Structure formats: structure tokens, C-alpha cells
Amino acid sequence: MHWLVLALLTAFSLALYNFFIKLASAHVQAAVGAVVLQLVAAALGAVWLLKLKLQGQPLMTTPKGLGLAALAGIGVGLAEILTFVVFGRGVSSAVGTPVIVGGSVLLTALMGLLIARETLSLPQVLGLLLIVGGIALLARGHE
């Protein structure tokens, strides 16, 4: 499958994630919602891991890879809790999600540039600047 199709499926999954957090935030305390979300996600990952194992596929791991995955888990855990908190304060999904996701894209790009020494073309830099402008406009309209 082409990477762009996979990326769009990932975006759709992330949209479901954010939308259902928004809906749940009115009905569950942030920590409870985050734990339920993480347990379901862990179960889904475990089923996928078991499937791969039963198919006899090699499951490469290194200490560095496991450590980095754990750090990603800390990041996503905090993001889930904070997303519940943001939406629990009444921010609409039409504003909160673009600010959260756009901010994530921007900060990830900056980490790629500063830490991983990646490069961007001029059109890509302009795209990031548009994200900054979009976040500013969205946040300004929702004080």
C-alpha cells in the first residue's frame, strides 16, 4: 500500500481519536478516560503483536528502540490526558483539534530540524508557517 494512503488512514484514525475524546470528555473524568483509552489501545496492539508472532514474523527489538517507544508512550499518555482536559473545558473539536494536531505537526517538524538534523524545502517551510498562522487564528477566535 502506498505511504500516502497509509498516512491518510492514520489521519482518519487520529480524527476518530480526537473526536471521540471530545465526546467522552463531557461524560468521564480526564484520567479515567485516558486510562480506558490506553487499555483499549494496548489490547489492540497486543492482538496485532500476537498475530505477527503466530505468523512467525521476526519481532525486532533493541534496548534503544524499547526506550524510545516508552518515551513515545509517555508523550501520548500526557497528550491523551491533556486532550481530555482541553475538551472538558468546553473547547470545540473544530478549534481544539486543529490547534492540538497543528501544534504537534509544527513541534515535531522543529524537533526533526533541530535534533534529527532533517531539512525542509521552501514550500515545506511555507506550509509550516501556514500552520502557525492557522493556530493563531483559531486560538484568537476562542479566548
Buried (B, 14 or more C-beta within 10 A) or exposed (E): EEEEEEEEEEEEEEEEBBEEBBEBBEEBEBEEBBBEBBEEBEEEEEEEEEEEEEEEEEEEEEEEEEEEEEEEEEEBBEBBBEBBBBBBEEBEBEBBBBBBBBBBBBEEBEEEBEEEEEEEEEEEEEBBEEBEEBBEEBBEEEE
